[in-house]
Amino acid sequence: MLNGGGVSIPFSGHFEIYRNIVVLLFYVVVWDCSRGRSSKWREMLRFPHISQCDELAKSIERDYYSLCVKQPIGKKLFKLFCESRQDLQNYMSLLDALDAFKTKSDEEREEFGLRIIQRFLSSEITFCATESVIVLLLIRELHQYLSGEPFTQYQDSLYFDRFLQWKMLERSPITKHGFRQYRVLGKGGFGEVWACQVKATGMMYACKKLEKTHVKRRRGEAMALNEKKILEEVDSRFVVNLAYTYETKHFLCLVLTMMSGGDLKFHIYNVGEPGLDRDRVRLYAAEVCCGLMDLHEKSIIYRDLKPENILLDNSGHIRISDLGLAVKVSKGGTVKGRVGTLGYMAPEVISKKYYGTSADWWGLGCLIYEMTAGHPVFRAQGEHPQHREMENRIQRKQEDYNKKFVKSVKDLCSSLLIKDPEQRLGCGDSGGNAVRSHPFFYTINFRMLEAGLVEAPFQPDPRLVYCGDVQDIEEFSPVKGVSLDERDEEFYSMFNTGSVPISWQKEIIETNCFSELNVFGPMGSRTPDLDQTQKTPETPKRSLLHRFFHRHVRKCSTAGVGNSSPQGPDS
């Protein structure tokens, strides 16, 4: 990656192995999250008594869309509240039906819409495949109604009190002791990447560790904090998600989505002949397009789109990773700076002009070209031209298309690789929708894709390793002569913020912890932990005899046996 002066920035580049996460055989065992939970997981996720949530109840923002739509656990609890009320049950059923309608194919929508009308609406209303606007208006009207009196009543219910309990758990301090570390996946100039598992839920993640003295020596604080803040803001099926941040004595840790299928560069060049088949190119391009649109919706310009930064998960779908060079601008704003990887830089970036999302759509054109041709757009396979030559090609040369490019692929690439950003596909008022409307994507149902209902044409084989030899990754060593002081603590406190709310709530739901713990009393009554009239239960103190006996049993059970627990070194 290059900055304005053309100097290599090593920050993200040293984490190649995060882009090439190894599929280990033991993952087959721990991928079932319920098996990977600690035996004490219920204690780890024990609800605080509702009286301990008083301060949170006073300070939490009482916004309907935040509490009941955006936050997964909040959405579930509000739905449970509405379903417990006979006068609100039909509203939730209609909302569910309208959400399902959005994911239907054009052929299915008319019949499905007719069933919605027959069950919920006036027969004077008609649905057709193109009337998605009606659905959006109905959903908006439903939420507008539910955000009134029903939301007010919800806040006085046991369901909202339970939400406060979940929020208290979500805000619990995060330390290294909450994770199992299985093995190092890679080492580099700034730290390490480990495969890790949350003890309480069994969820697998990749933990990206940044060694504090290396960050300080290379003045990487701003970039580290920038990546962390942008990852916190983005909740996308097509972008790697941040779940936790925490610090240890020596490391700053980012706990990220586990992507076990390798990166696109490996798949393009190391699995069969160079390049990918058209169905895979189409799906990956569509998913990258969706990811870019999600970033652009938040006014974030990615600026480093290339095959190494596109990761596959175990089901064969992709996510954009490495947001260290991404930048947030004002709505519709632009930025200036030569940032990115030279072979994928847009002409306006090389020329040091102001640019916006145009740089990302150029990058998508480069990506589609490389996936199809089996080599970068302005460089033959194995060729290593000088920087000035590459700059000249990008700014002046027209790309060449071989017989692998059918008409639709060639037209899409040439539209994305127009030198003038004002004429480039995706840079007009329609933005990414203009890209998604291109004939190349005619078989993609973007509604179903965004809902996670499209099956990938290729699924990684869990028995294979989709990356190079991990032994080739350069050794990591701490920096000598760099001391940390009180001034660094302010930066660490900004970095170390614990759980990311939406990611944490999704984890709780996906690992079935929510369904197993979110129980109420008979006939929907309050359990003791939700009863304000009861005092906060004290944790029973164990006797000296019990503690001595417990230690004795543990010593006997481990005598003569090495510790086989998959733990990493003290961080």
Steps between C-alpha positions, in 0.01 A plus 500: 500500500620850423453833666526842341877478473504151354647344816384152595273490805546166678203527738244278331735325262664294772174322573496299179408188690178658628400512138607137463362343817592135528222245530617273780346159549408573860274778376262228386449421867483852641297646212195361678485789746300315764782244531761773535337676794664500839340273758437824694336684210171551684683660790692724257170615350301516823256791496558776755203570724275762345575738789859511375375643169356822647778728376483347153123543493546872569778558248404279204370684196127428466499491120263250338709430189818450701347279768240304302619490139879529477606301807437126444418410862289812540310409184432148628380619841273766353353233274441274803326790673272562201421130465396493866238765421201382300444848354856511359547146372374572148734798467803280562371228267453758224848641563650150471307437177618828347861423593463161330344666193816707447709184452271332247591469134301697245312183401394432860414852611160539337360180652661570839369857495150372425514278808603801711202696369258216566622455856571853619389774262208639306421317177508838323881501526690316227857371495720448200864402466616858452309655790770464765436867583162397643675253730743764621213741567307234692807415710554868572136543606521192724812625674348845538202348681709261712734783603208674671288353778625139456861614550401701808325196648796277412730715714287420805503126433715212621627462142670839512641420843647182352649709218674713764643183653638392162650847451674475836656170391595656167686778684698264722879563492681298233839343572714222356353264759170495310661320205675176418796549270562199279807582298678782326394537138762754406768739619606832358655837562221623726394185682314175454170347393358217709205270459288550810169392650269679742473284810146606587343432158743280307513745206819486293683819401834624371684717754725760340760612754692826462817514708501830688865593458488434125190715463669781691832483315331516159246758613215269411261618771281705264471217247420241768232720653362588157456134404342422835249787480399422142456130577281592798277712280446247222257211537504323166471143379769587245762666723704333775335589831666606823369316806731608785796722580715457808857548615758299687832608643668482160224489236199683362253240377234509229270197501362458148281275289661162438548450124626149435498474120811700410519817291413559136863539397571143612193369318581690180860380476534178700186293438506363145571726203538874574162671520154396618195369320230749406247399767753560774609831346136610484422411862820648646461819296137533612594452866791746480260747336259457793785544748615821331144633501472428873824691559399787272165527676701583813710750296803270522740470205684167513805586282678162503294259291714209377477117503708464819242700693200289397453199728284189464307346787433129548182518289670664201379858543737796521563799723714811456781517757787728611339842544816669626512734198126571488392856567173654614395819322201730517196388302596520132841631603841444344851438624848556364797270547693232319387202704456136404693240299649632177371235260143569614513879542259708293647763263366784716674354807834474317458859377446615861162652416198510729287187471204330664352155454627497140825342619310198635304441179828508307632241746197278433577517127859392570375214718251367243764522227757306706253231606407449134837533325716336765738798515478869604347743256812697404763235566564163337544197722852497645575854378635756749507844336651803671271737689513774237416251226201371699379854561525576128304187407223572748464862390533453123484140380177325407455155648524191277229232498565139405254227403407436866298822498148451368315812392333573836822462702698713257234771502485505880879519538540771237220703665668476842849572358414827325783744570266795563328442837201712397426253219579185700224253585390539863601865524167652398195580709394133506831394655540127550147429377621582149769233538252243634269569205765401246402199281793298637305464827170399341494163682571654843203563729654775712214493750568133575875560492473770766284267709763224483274266303717448190710184485859551386615302192818401685539391863850467647597145592553489880774240446712740294714801592436800274822691559875482462735341750452673835867437574587757233354786702772718643585472866360745751724661758424782746663839462784581736551851630134606468336569834131552568388782727186670631445684172443166329226409746258751347536329162459156658183607681352620168589167339396270783120533500395135537207345315353644182124499577348366178775240446472383861122467482522306173752265660268438795212418263697292246655280770154433652600659830206738466242225456644298790531787748214732408235322707220643711279368776168312466247675273761759403556618856814659641781275615673589832777690319231725345308558822564851633344408836770243570842604623805440289604140571845469646746255351529218756839484665667163486643356817871456555448122498323519161776713346774273636320188375444660156871583466592148612274342235647721228856408601417130496328519162796675338785322678750366250301636206615793287261787443325413175278806504554694176638818654734753350786666683443766761438819312 
